[in-house]
């Protein structure tokens, strides 16, 4: 059997939507899985020479986890990972690996699980629902915890959205390190501020993008994380001063800006990549 999986990069939080909102980008990792040709992990592109190529690889661990959870045995697998999503930049590289692993395990075991179950399994491994939901479903999503587990609400992003990802070359930030900077308690005024901005961001992202500059403001996580990445903090402020809507992508340090006519990201100078890519579709798997 030969399977091909394609999974998108994602930006979580989207300013005030901490751990609840995310969007997919048309920047994709691809995994080719072959059975009965010997066990191996090959990594090309982002993370080559850095990501593990043994049983500790996140993709391998996810496949094994799903097999244990739903039952069944797997043949030796050759996994060829063609990565385009930068690591530790807040672009959902871990979620992409987890979603790819869940889809592969489901197909290899012939389980045919519904998307809701695939989502739950992916959250079990990844730990955070927002990136996983956007990676699995594509587009713009909201996630929430119900009495029956995590749920996803897909939203229709406004067709005029023009995302621009600003990726620093020399700053990286692990999600666990970024989370350690967050306070255990926040002032009521900051919580109220974020509730209002989060509600407004849904309107801005789906109906009125002219409101994005205000709607992406946040007091819960960005002020605490940006000091860890001074170059990103300086760029964030530069864009805000220029009137360009911007937020930290996930835990950072990448930034997600939204351009419009008359307000585009200026020349970033050395040490930065800018990726002007549209909103992406969700994960795909096919037998080839």
N, C-alpha and C positions, 0 to 999 in steps of 0.2 A: 504494500500500500504506500502511496505517496500523497501526502497532504500539504497544502499550502495555506498559510494563515497570514492575513494582513491586519495590523492593528494600528490605530492612530495615536499620535501625541495628544495630550490633553492639558488644559489649564484649569486648576481647581480654585475654589474660593471666589474668584471674580470680584475682588475687593471685599465687600461686606458679607458675602454669602459663605462665611467660614464653615468648612466641612459640609456644605450643603449644595453648592452650585458648581458647575463645571461646563466646559465647552471642549469639543474635539477639533483638532486641526488636521488639515490634509497633508500631514507629514507622518510617514508610516514606516513601521518596522515590518519586516517579512520573515517568516519562519518556514522552512521547508523541512518536513518530517518524513523520513523513510523508514520502513520496517524491514527486518530480516536482511540488513546489510551491515550489521555490526553496530555496537553502541559507540557514539561519538557526539561531541558538541563542538561546533565550529562557529566562531564569531567573526563577522566581517563588519567594517565600518565603525560606528561609535562603540567604544568599549572593547575593541579588539586589543588583545594583550593585557587587558585589565579585568574583564569579567571572568569568573571561574568557568572552566570547561569540564567540570566533573559533577558529581552528585550534589554539590552545594550550589550549583547554578539555580537561580530563582525559577526559571522555566522548567527545569528538571524537577525541582522540588514541588512545584505546583502540579505537574502531571502526576507525580507519585501521590500527592495528597488526595487528589480527586479519585484516583484509583482505590485508595484505602477507604474513602468515604462512601463510594457507591458500589464497591466490590468489583472484582475482576482482576485479571492478570494482564500485564503488558509485555509485548515482545521487546527485544533490544531495539533502541531507537537511535537513528542518526538525525541530529537536529542541526540544521544550518541556519544561523541567525544573521540576517542582513539588516543591520541597525542604522537608522537615520536619526533617531531621537537621542539628543545629547543626554549624558548621565548627570545626575545630581544638579540639574538646572531648573527643577520645578516644572518639568514638561511631561511627567507621567511615565517615565521609562519603566519604573517598577510595575505600574498598573498594566502597561502594555505587555510585559512579560507574563504577568499573572493571567490576564485575559486570554492570551495566546495559549498558555498551558491548559486552562480550563476547557477551551474549545477543542484542543487537540485530544485531551483525555476523553472528553465526551464522545468524539467521533471514533477514536481508536477502540473504545470499549463498546461502541454501538448502543450507548445509553439513550440518546435522543432526548436529553433533558430539556425542559422548557427554559426560556430565557430567565425567568424569575429564579429558578434553582441555580442556573449558571452564575447569576449575579451574586447570590448568597455565598456560593462556594468561593468566588473570587474575592469577596469582601472578607471571608474567613482568613484567606491567605494574606491579602494586601493590608487589611486593617482599616482602610478608609474607603467609604463608599463613593465619594464624588468622582475621583479620577476613574475608578472602575466603571461607574455608570456611563460616563461620557465615552470611554473607550469602547464599551460593549455596544451601546446604542447609537453613538454618534450625535452630532449636533449639540444642542444646548439642553442641559438637564438639571433638575432639582432632585435631591434625595432626602428621604426622611425615614426615621425609625418608627415602625408601627408595632402593634402587638404581635404581629406575625413575622417580624423581621424587617429588613431594609427594603424600601420601595423606591422606585424611580418615576418621576414625572417628566416626560419629554416636552420641550417647548420649541416653538418655531422661531429661530433667530431672525431678526429683521434682515431682509435681503440687502440692505445698504451697508451692513457691517463690513468694515475693512480691517481685519485683524493684522497686526504687525507684531511679531515676536522679536524681542531684543535679547540676544543671548550673549552673556559675557564669556570671553574666552578664558579668563584667568581667575574667575571667582566661581566656586562651587559651594554647595550647601546641602548637606544630608538632611533629610526630613526630620530625623530624630533630633539632630542638633538644633534645628529651627524650632521644634516643639518645646524644647527645654527652656527657650527664652520666653515662653508665654506665661503670663501671671495666672495664678490659681483663682484669683478673684478679680473682678473688674468693677469699677464704679457703675452705679445704676444709670447715670447719665450717658456713659459710653455704651451700655447695653441698649438703651433706648435709641441712641443715635444709630447704631447698627441695624436695629430692627427697621427703622424708617428707611435707611439707605438700601437695605436688602430688598425691601418691598419695591422701592423705586427702581432698583436695578433690573427687576423683572420687566417692568414697563419699558425701561430704556433699551434693553437688549432685544425686545420683541416688537415694540411699537414706536418708540420715540427715542432714537439714538442720539438726538441732540441733547438729551439729558444725561448722557454717560459721564460727562466730566464731574458732575455732582454725585451721580448714583454710585460710582465706584469708590467713593470715599469710605474709609474704614478706620476704626479705633481699636479693634480687638487684636489683630495680629501683625499688620504691616509695620506699625511704629516700633514694635519690639524686635522684628526680624531684620529690618533694613540696616540697623547699626552693625550687624554681622558682616555686611557686604558693602563697604564704603563706596566703591565705584558704582555699584547699582543704586545706592541711595542718592548719589549725586546725579545720576542719569534720571532717576525717578523725579527728582525735584526739577530738573531742567525741563522735562516734558510737561510737568504740571504748570510751570511758569509760562510755557509756550502755549498753554491752553489745549493740550492734547490729552484726552482721557487715557488714563494708564492705571494699571494695578500690578501687583506682584503676581506672577504666575505660580500658583501652588505655594510651596514653601520658599520659592525663589532659588537662585537669584535672577532668573530670567524675568523680564517684564512683558506684559501684554498691553499693547496700546491699540487704540482704534483711530485710524486716520479718516479724514474727510477732505473734501475739496477746500483748499486754503489752509489746511492744518495737517501737515504731514511730518513724519519724523525726520529731523535734520540729519546731516551727515554725522555719524556716530564717532568717527575716528578709529584709530587702531584699537584692537582688543575687543571688538564687538562684531557680532553677526546680526543682521536684520533679515528676518524671514517673513515676507509678505505672502501669506498663504491663506486660502479660504477656509471656512468652517468645513470640517471633515465628516465623512460617513463613519459608521460604526465598524466593528470588527467583522471580518469576512473569513470564511474557511471553505475550501473546495478540494475535491480529490482530483489529482491530475495524473 
